[in-house]
Amino acid sequence: MYDMPVEVRDVTLADLLDRVFDQGVVLAGDITISVADVDLISLRLAVLLASVERVAELGMQAATSGPNHELTSQ
Amino acid sequence: MIAVGERERMRTVSPSPVRARPGEWGWYLYGITRPSRDDLTELNASDALNAGLPLDEHEPVRLLDCGDLAAVVRRISLAEFSDEALERRLRDLDALAELAGHHNAVIAAVHQRQTILPAKFGHVYPNSAALRAAIRSRHDASLAQLEQLDGCDEWAVHVYADPDAIRARLAAERPTVGDARSSPGSTSPGRAYLLQRKLATQLDAMSEQALSDLARGSFDRLADLSVLAEVSPAGRSRREPGTPREVLRATFLVSRAAIDPFLAAIGDIEQQNGVRCTTSGPWPPYSFAALPSEGA
């Protein structure tokens, strides 16, 4: 990101987390993060890949049954 | 649809043989793009791409071809994505920011070269067959999306207004309200109190309406200058009296050719309404790309 005023940085971190982590996911974690008192982001963070076993299991379904099974939407 | 097994070719800077036993390694997906002659050598030379993600540093970011689409991937050790390993990282803001920063750095680097549908953090596939199956399942939609996103960046805009200042301005603009508050006049104290309460309630409603109009007006104006636009849920911040409130949080897909008028409009919104806007961008189009996992 360029040309970002200094005071905007914390909001930018919030923007980054908003974009990179999927808030619509329902999984194990429910994390609330305070970013420099500017904002509160509630990230329903899923331990996205619940377990290695599950990753393998879902992946095999995807590979063998054709239709996609997504790790993050389960 | 693409025939299974078609073009199993893989591009890498330094091709590394698959040396791990099944189950030990997975493919971490950054996003989907079109096949390219770019071998990502330059991209892999950047230190930024090797920090943050738990990974074997020797594993480069690769383009895994899948017909007329290509996955931006990196081979990772599945052990690094175990419950404990992830939870530990996700519960610490610094570690979280580092992970997010890494994920974004790779996607942003590709985004500067060619159009990409960014993946959210955490898409891991146990093998290339599973990954290709996922990509094939949304082949047509992904191609259409790439076309729509060509030449565009995502921008985040937050608009902050001070509700107290707006309320004060409305009160000043409405003499009847102001009069009633300051000089109840000849009415009895009881009636004056009730009248004051009623007017205060009206003023509250008018203030909320003004904030809502402000948000709507700002969004519409910026949306007109965008390819796509989306309102995000505003921050649930605790607001101290006298401090600005986030009245709008929105995301816009803006053509690079139209970025100047877009940013100018943000300045105008600030000036004309006496509000503060914060803007971040250009982002890869996270909010406008639906990957295999995300819907449809």
Interface residues (C-beta under 8 A of the other chain):
Chain A: M1 M4 V8 V11 T12 L13 A14 D15 L16 L17 D18 R19 V20 F21 D22 A28 G29 I31 I33 V35 V38 D39 L40 I41 S42 L45 A46 V47 L48 L49 A50 S51 V52 V55 A56 G59 M60 A62 A63 G66 P67 N68 E70 L71 T72 S73
Chain B: G23 G26 L78 A79 F81 S82 D83 L86 E87 L90 R91 L93 L96 A97 L99 A100 G101 H103 N104 P118 K120 F121 G122 H123 V124 Y125 P126 N127 A129 A130 A133 A134 S137 R138 E154 A156 H158 S232 G235 R236 S237 R238 E246 T278 T279 S280 G281 P282 W283 Y286 S287 P292 S293 E294
